[in-house]
Amino acid sequence: MLEVRQLTKHFGDIKALDQLSFRAEDGQITGILGPNGAGKTTALRVLYGLLKTETGSAQVDDIDVAKEPLAARRKLGVFPDKFGLYERLTAFEQIAYFAGLHGLTGNAGKAATQAIIEKLSLQDIAHRRTQGFSQGQRMKVVLAQALVHQPQNFVLDEPTRGLDVMSTRILRQQLRDLRDAGHCILFSSHVMQEVAALCDQVIVVAQGRVVAAGTPEQLCEQTGQTQLEEAFVALIGSDEGIAA
Ligand SMILES: Nc1ncnc2c1ncn2[C@@H]1O[C@H](COP(=O)(O)OP(=O)(O)OP(=O)(O)O)[C@@H](O)[C@H]1O
């Protein structure tokens, strides 16, 4: 479970978060949908423990992120918006390195690495250096490194940006599998189709505030629309910065 309560954050004169509160439950895929500059990335950075706010708190399961950042991070997998690989390392070494960062070293690290490699069907490429990997192969290695410590919660910032169709499909299926296994998935997006296709719950954010929250069907009902895109326009009064 992931929750933020009453977050306010300024960057100079810009109010990036304005009393932002939302909750993402276990066993659900929750999408934060909002136009450019709405505060999505800022909110996720607070959950990772990378950013402090002027007011409010962030919670990962029963842990307060500000008070116990390391404990919170152990329960969190993060799929970054831009990803790089250490190209001199093999996929196995890269994933094992991240296992080590989460305290899984020695045999425990190797076992965890082997387990996620099998889960994501990476056996064929596990012992190749990542230099020259296709985009789909790279994405799977990054996914494996984010999940190697078996976090209960998984946060992704615009996960499919720049991914090809095949990689996007693989990633979406993984998110559904994790959801079905009872994990909490939270991702940000400004791609309407992605949110409509994947999310159990949608949190619509604009100008650092939640303007609506509910299932895609509830948001449509609430606004008297049949399509999420139209519901979104009705909720925030514009579709600027949102991709169909
Ligand atoms: N480090 C920073 N310094 C100054 N301003 C920032 C910083 N980080 C974010 N902002 C500002 O805070 C606001 C919210 O930004 P944020 O990146 O959270 O939006 P977003 O919803 O993720 O947008 P996008 O969809 O474009 O990625 C924006 O006006 C942005 O310019």
The ligand as a Gaussian input file, in Angstrom:
#p B3LYP/6-31G(d) Opt

LIG

0 1
 N       13.725000      20.394000      -9.412000
 C       12.821000      21.287000      -9.805000
 N       13.124000      22.603000      -9.866000
 C       12.201000      23.514000     -10.259000
 N       10.943000      23.217000     -10.622000
 C       10.583000      21.932000     -10.587000
 C       11.503000      20.902000     -10.191000
 N       10.846000      19.705000     -10.254000
 C        9.596000      19.979000     -10.679000
 N        9.431000      21.309000     -10.881000
 C        8.197000      21.981000     -11.289000
 O        7.126000      21.472000     -10.518000
 C        5.959000      21.282000     -11.326000
 C        5.557000      19.813000     -11.264000
 O        6.536000      19.047000     -11.993000
 P        6.466000      17.462000     -12.162000
 O        7.722000      17.047000     -12.847000
 O        6.132000      16.846000     -10.876000
 O        5.227000      17.318000     -13.155000
 P        4.710000      16.038000     -13.951000
 O        3.246000      15.963000     -13.665000
 O        5.528000      14.857000     -13.640000
 O        4.915000      16.521000     -15.438000
 P        5.353000      15.715000     -16.785000
 O        4.154000      14.952000     -17.211000
 O        5.639000      16.854000     -17.716000
 O        6.541000      14.881000     -16.457000
 C        6.330000      21.769000     -12.714000
 O        5.906000      23.112000     -12.844000
 C        7.836000      21.682000     -12.736000
 O        8.395000      22.616000     -13.636000

